[in-house]
Amino acid sequence: MQSDGALHTGECWDPGKRTKLATRAQAIAALRQQASACTKCRPDTALGIEI
């Protein structure tokens, strides 16, 4: 997860400079609470979530 609230996969080529790790459960919860997903690596798709 990027510190600005955008979520990324671990393989994202553009995660930004300030990131922190999130568990799968944390990432799913953040996406369900309207956190933005990176448009390049699409963590929502990787997690199987439609937003």
Phi and psi in radians as a Rosetta constraint file:
Dihedral C 1 N 2 CA 2 C 2 CIRCULARHARMONIC -1.493 0.35
Dihedral N 2 CA 2 C 2 N 3 CIRCULARHARMONIC 2.607 0.35
Dihedral C 2 N 3 CA 3 C 3 CIRCULARHARMONIC -1.117 0.35
Dihedral N 3 CA 3 C 3 N 4 CIRCULARHARMONIC -0.335 0.35
Dihedral C 3 N 4 CA 4 C 4 CIRCULARHARMONIC -1.465 0.35
Dihedral N 4 CA 4 C 4 N 5 CIRCULARHARMONIC 0.031 0.35
Dihedral C 4 N 5 CA 5 C 5 CIRCULARHARMONIC 1.798 0.35
Dihedral N 5 CA 5 C 5 N 6 CIRCULARHARMONIC -0.222 0.35
Dihedral C 5 N 6 CA 6 C 6 CIRCULARHARMONIC -1.319 0.35
Dihedral N 6 CA 6 C 6 N 7 CIRCULARHARMONIC 2.404 0.35
Dihedral C 6 N 7 CA 7 C 7 CIRCULARHARMONIC -1.669 0.35
Dihedral N 7 CA 7 C 7 N 8 CIRCULARHARMONIC 2.494 0.35
Dihedral C 7 N 8 CA 8 C 8 CIRCULARHARMONIC -2.329 0.35
Dihedral N 8 CA 8 C 8 N 9 CIRCULARHARMONIC 2.744 0.35
Dihedral C 8 N 9 CA 9 C 9 CIRCULARHARMONIC -1.428 0.35
Dihedral N 9 CA 9 C 9 N 10 CIRCULARHARMONIC 2.896 0.35
Dihedral C 9 N 10 CA 10 C 10 CIRCULARHARMONIC -1.156 0.35
Dihedral N 10 CA 10 C 10 N 11 CIRCULARHARMONIC -0.330 0.35
Dihedral C 10 N 11 CA 11 C 11 CIRCULARHARMONIC -1.710 0.35
Dihedral N 11 CA 11 C 11 N 12 CIRCULARHARMONIC 0.114 0.35
Dihedral C 11 N 12 CA 12 C 12 CIRCULARHARMONIC -1.086 0.35
Dihedral N 12 CA 12 C 12 N 13 CIRCULARHARMONIC 2.377 0.35
Dihedral C 12 N 13 CA 13 C 13 CIRCULARHARMONIC -1.509 0.35
Dihedral N 13 CA 13 C 13 N 14 CIRCULARHARMONIC -0.092 0.35
Dihedral C 13 N 14 CA 14 C 14 CIRCULARHARMONIC -2.407 0.35
Dihedral N 14 CA 14 C 14 N 15 CIRCULARHARMONIC 1.005 0.35
Dihedral C 14 N 15 CA 15 C 15 CIRCULARHARMONIC -1.424 0.35
Dihedral N 15 CA 15 C 15 N 16 CIRCULARHARMONIC -0.115 0.35
Dihedral C 15 N 16 CA 16 C 16 CIRCULARHARMONIC 1.549 0.35
Dihedral N 16 CA 16 C 16 N 17 CIRCULARHARMONIC 3.117 0.35
Dihedral C 16 N 17 CA 17 C 17 CIRCULARHARMONIC -1.506 0.35
Dihedral N 17 CA 17 C 17 N 18 CIRCULARHARMONIC -0.562 0.35
Dihedral C 17 N 18 CA 18 C 18 CIRCULARHARMONIC -1.972 0.35
Dihedral N 18 CA 18 C 18 N 19 CIRCULARHARMONIC 1.819 0.35
Dihedral C 18 N 19 CA 19 C 19 CIRCULARHARMONIC -2.241 0.35
Dihedral N 19 CA 19 C 19 N 20 CIRCULARHARMONIC 2.795 0.35
Dihedral C 19 N 20 CA 20 C 20 CIRCULARHARMONIC -2.449 0.35
Dihedral N 20 CA 20 C 20 N 21 CIRCULARHARMONIC 2.612 0.35
Dihedral C 20 N 21 CA 21 C 21 CIRCULARHARMONIC -1.305 0.35
Dihedral N 21 CA 21 C 21 N 22 CIRCULARHARMONIC 2.596 0.35
Dihedral C 21 N 22 CA 22 C 22 CIRCULARHARMONIC -2.349 0.35
Dihedral N 22 CA 22 C 22 N 23 CIRCULARHARMONIC 2.554 0.35
Dihedral C 22 N 23 CA 23 C 23 CIRCULARHARMONIC -1.298 0.35
Dihedral N 23 CA 23 C 23 N 24 CIRCULARHARMONIC 2.923 0.35
Dihedral C 23 N 24 CA 24 C 24 CIRCULARHARMONIC -1.013 0.35
Dihedral N 24 CA 24 C 24 N 25 CIRCULARHARMONIC -0.774 0.35
Dihedral C 24 N 25 CA 25 C 25 CIRCULARHARMONIC -1.094 0.35
Dihedral N 25 CA 25 C 25 N 26 CIRCULARHARMONIC -0.724 0.35
Dihedral C 25 N 26 CA 26 C 26 CIRCULARHARMONIC -1.130 0.35
Dihedral N 26 CA 26 C 26 N 27 CIRCULARHARMONIC -0.720 0.35
Dihedral C 26 N 27 CA 27 C 27 CIRCULARHARMONIC -1.133 0.35
Dihedral N 27 CA 27 C 27 N 28 CIRCULARHARMONIC -0.765 0.35
Dihedral C 27 N 28 CA 28 C 28 CIRCULARHARMONIC -1.096 0.35
Dihedral N 28 CA 28 C 28 N 29 CIRCULARHARMONIC -0.787 0.35
Dihedral C 28 N 29 CA 29 C 29 CIRCULARHARMONIC -1.069 0.35
Dihedral N 29 CA 29 C 29 N 30 CIRCULARHARMONIC -0.747 0.35
Dihedral C 29 N 30 CA 30 C 30 CIRCULARHARMONIC -1.107 0.35
Dihedral N 30 CA 30 C 30 N 31 CIRCULARHARMONIC -0.739 0.35
Dihedral C 30 N 31 CA 31 C 31 CIRCULARHARMONIC -1.134 0.35
Dihedral N 31 CA 31 C 31 N 32 CIRCULARHARMONIC -0.680 0.35
Dihedral C 31 N 32 CA 32 C 32 CIRCULARHARMONIC -1.195 0.35
Dihedral N 32 CA 32 C 32 N 33 CIRCULARHARMONIC -0.413 0.35
Dihedral C 32 N 33 CA 33 C 33 CIRCULARHARMONIC -1.653 0.35
Dihedral N 33 CA 33 C 33 N 34 CIRCULARHARMONIC 0.354 0.35
Dihedral C 33 N 34 CA 34 C 34 CIRCULARHARMONIC 1.327 0.35
Dihedral N 34 CA 34 C 34 N 35 CIRCULARHARMONIC 0.403 0.35
Dihedral C 34 N 35 CA 35 C 35 CIRCULARHARMONIC -1.148 0.35
Dihedral N 35 CA 35 C 35 N 36 CIRCULARHARMONIC 2.579 0.35
Dihedral C 35 N 36 CA 36 C 36 CIRCULARHARMONIC -1.390 0.35
Dihedral N 36 CA 36 C 36 N 37 CIRCULARHARMONIC 2.522 0.35
Dihedral C 36 N 37 CA 37 C 37 CIRCULARHARMONIC -1.803 0.35
Dihedral N 37 CA 37 C 37 N 38 CIRCULARHARMONIC 2.461 0.35
Dihedral C 37 N 38 CA 38 C 38 CIRCULARHARMONIC -1.018 0.35
Dihedral N 38 CA 38 C 38 N 39 CIRCULARHARMONIC 2.309 0.35
Dihedral C 38 N 39 CA 39 C 39 CIRCULARHARMONIC -1.407 0.35
Dihedral N 39 CA 39 C 39 N 40 CIRCULARHARMONIC -0.124 0.35
Dihedral C 39 N 40 CA 40 C 40 CIRCULARHARMONIC -1.629 0.35
Dihedral N 40 CA 40 C 40 N 41 CIRCULARHARMONIC -0.801 0.35
Dihedral C 40 N 41 CA 41 C 41 CIRCULARHARMONIC -1.765 0.35
Dihedral N 41 CA 41 C 41 N 42 CIRCULARHARMONIC -0.216 0.35
Dihedral C 41 N 42 CA 42 C 42 CIRCULARHARMONIC 0.847 0.35
Dihedral N 42 CA 42 C 42 N 43 CIRCULARHARMONIC 1.177 0.35
Dihedral C 42 N 43 CA 43 C 43 CIRCULARHARMONIC -1.096 0.35
Dihedral N 43 CA 43 C 43 N 44 CIRCULARHARMONIC -0.469 0.35
Dihedral C 43 N 44 CA 44 C 44 CIRCULARHARMONIC -1.097 0.35
Dihedral N 44 CA 44 C 44 N 45 CIRCULARHARMONIC -0.724 0.35
Dihedral C 44 N 45 CA 45 C 45 CIRCULARHARMONIC -1.201 0.35
Dihedral N 45 CA 45 C 45 N 46 CIRCULARHARMONIC -0.740 0.35
Dihedral C 45 N 46 CA 46 C 46 CIRCULARHARMONIC -1.064 0.35
Dihedral N 46 CA 46 C 46 N 47 CIRCULARHARMONIC -0.580 0.35
Dihedral C 46 N 47 CA 47 C 47 CIRCULARHARMONIC -1.540 0.35
Dihedral N 47 CA 47 C 47 N 48 CIRCULARHARMONIC -0.105 0.35
Dihedral C 47 N 48 CA 48 C 48 CIRCULARHARMONIC 1.326 0.35
Dihedral N 48 CA 48 C 48 N 49 CIRCULARHARMONIC 0.560 0.35
Dihedral C 48 N 49 CA 49 C 49 CIRCULARHARMONIC -1.974 0.35
Dihedral N 49 CA 49 C 49 N 50 CIRCULARHARMONIC 2.347 0.35
Dihedral C 49 N 50 CA 50 C 50 CIRCULARHARMONIC -1.698 0.35
Dihedral N 50 CA 50 C 50 N 51 CIRCULARHARMONIC 2.176 0.35
